Amino acid sequence: MDNILHYPQSTIVGRVVPKTMFYKFMEVNPRMKSRFVNDVVNITWLYMLSASSLNVTDTEEMKEIEVFVVNLKLPDCPTDLFSFIDTNMPHHIVFVLMHDNSAMLLINYKDWADDTHTKFRIRQAFASPWMSIADLELTVQGQSLPRIYDNFVAQVSGIGEHKAGSMADIVDLKNQIAKAEAELKSLEKKMRKEPQLDKQLQMNKQVKAKRQNVSELRKRLEGLGI
């Protein structure tokens, strides 16, 4: 396969991974197996980004970043398949999903679920829009694998550059804000529908408190340079 992201030659693996390999080493249930069979044409392990292949530093938590190119039978393949792979594989992953002459980037921001470093916990999934393969871009930025990975997340998610704090802090704050905004919207809706004035006034206090909470979370996010 072509060097579609224009990474150094030292990072290229270019090896097709048989779908049966996932069946063999992961606890694949019938529903997930059908995803591999019905939705995926093939999977190519295109790049391995490591301390040696990029001349950067690594950590105990992050030794490699793999880039898999997944050719899809249809462009609307459910992303739970890639969450499943990402949770069970022992390395951080970037997926390049391809269909016909279009491609998109998918990255599941994750960390280790425990100290044994055997299974990941996905914090949030980020995907780019579909684009032509020629327009596909994911720049390697940073002198360590964790920094490179954070910058991958920043590029795919649209979060962009940040002045301080880790990507984990940023993702957590964005999740907190989304949850608080959903709760605020629900409270406002209930208050509008409440026929009793005394209950409306009581709920209005809750609405004000939740608005303040959202405002404080947004200020914290702005403090990280977002």
Secondary structure, DSSP 4 states (H G I P E B T S, - for coil): ---TT---GGGEEEEEE-HHHHHHHS---HHHHHHHHHHEEEEEEEEEEEHHHHT-B--SS-SEEEEEEEEESSTT--THHHHHHHHHSSSEEEEEEEETTEEEEEEEEEEESSTT-S-EEEEEEEEPPPEEGGG-------SBHHHHHHHHHHHHHS----SSS-HHHHHHHHHHHHHHHHHHHHHHHHHHH---HHHHHHHHHHHHHHHHHHHHHHHHHHHTT-
